[in-house]
Structure formats: C-alpha cells, structure tokens
Amino acid sequence: MLKSVKSRAEEQFAATQKKDKEARAEKETEQKKKMAHVAGLRALRLAKEAADLKAAE
C-alpha cells in the first residue's frame, strides 16, 4: 500500500511538472510574438521618422 501511495504521488508530481513546463513554453512563445510585434512597430516608426527628416531637408 505504501508503494502505491508513493507512486501515485510521483505520478501527480510528474503531471504537475509537465503542465508547468507546457505553461512556461506557451508563455515564452507569447512573449516572443509580442517582442517581434513591438520590434516591427519600432522599425516602422524609425523608418517614418527618417523619411520625415529627409523630407524636411
């Protein structure tokens, strides 16, 4: 009986670890998407500012 309780606890721990790992991977993916989006917006803004400066000359 003791062994079954221990193995069940280990299974629950492994399942929790797996969920945590998956959640971290999903969060990291979302962060990368957001960083890429922000980088694109920044590039557009800088290109517009450069064009505006060139047009003002």
C-alpha atoms as one frame of an Amber mdcrd trajectory, in Angstrom:
protein
   0.000   0.000   0.000   2.799   2.407   0.837   4.350   1.884  -2.557   1.111
   2.667  -4.380   0.679   5.929  -2.478   4.244   6.886  -3.273   3.911   6.016
  -6.941   0.627   7.921  -7.168   2.271  10.956  -5.608   5.147  10.681  -8.070
   2.687  10.486 -10.965   0.852  13.559  -9.721   4.146  15.397  -9.306   5.234
  14.425 -12.830   1.896  15.590 -14.238   2.218  18.911 -12.427   5.756  19.340
 -13.716   4.583  18.621 -17.269   1.762  21.177 -17.035   4.179  23.738 -15.634
   6.655  23.112 -18.433   3.927  23.444 -21.060   2.645  26.656 -19.483   6.141
  28.132 -19.437   6.673  27.214 -23.086   3.363  28.820 -24.047   4.191  31.966
 -22.088   7.607  32.168 -23.731   6.047  31.788 -27.178   3.593  34.597 -26.458
   6.406  36.827 -25.202   8.412  36.192 -28.367   5.385  37.045 -30.528   4.854
  40.293 -28.635   8.538  41.213 -28.830   8.526  40.617 -32.594   5.411  42.756
 -32.973   6.918  45.596 -30.941  10.171  45.362 -32.902   8.220  45.656 -36.146
   6.349  48.700 -34.893   9.618  50.262 -33.757  11.173  49.674 -37.182   8.184
  51.288 -38.888   8.338  54.278 -36.569  12.057  54.764 -37.127  11.631  54.472
 -40.902   8.856  57.072 -40.814  10.946  59.421 -38.690  13.882  59.058 -41.092
  11.604  59.750 -44.072  10.147  62.788 -42.325  13.616  64.159 -41.579  14.702
  63.629 -45.179  11.521  65.307 -46.471  12.076  68.279 -44.130  15.532  68.973
 -45.602
